[in-house]
Amino acid sequence: MITHQVSEATARGIIKDINAHYKLPKRPYVSLKCYCEYYMLDKADVVACLNAELRAS
C-alpha cells in the first residue's frame, strides 16, 4: 500500500499477482526480494521509502 499509494484491496491484488508469477503459495505477504524483482526496483530505494513512511507516522 505504501510504495504504490493504493488501497488495501488493490495491494492484496498486487500480492496475489506476485505470488502467482513466482508460483508461491497463497499467503498475505511477499518478500522484499520478490517485490523488487517483480517491479524491477532497487531494494535500497524501497527500504528508504518504507523508512520515510515510518518516520512520518
Secondary structure, DSSP 8 states (H G I E B T S, - for coil): -TTTT--HHHHHHHHHHHHHHTT----S---HHHHHHHHT--HHHHHHHHHHHHHH-
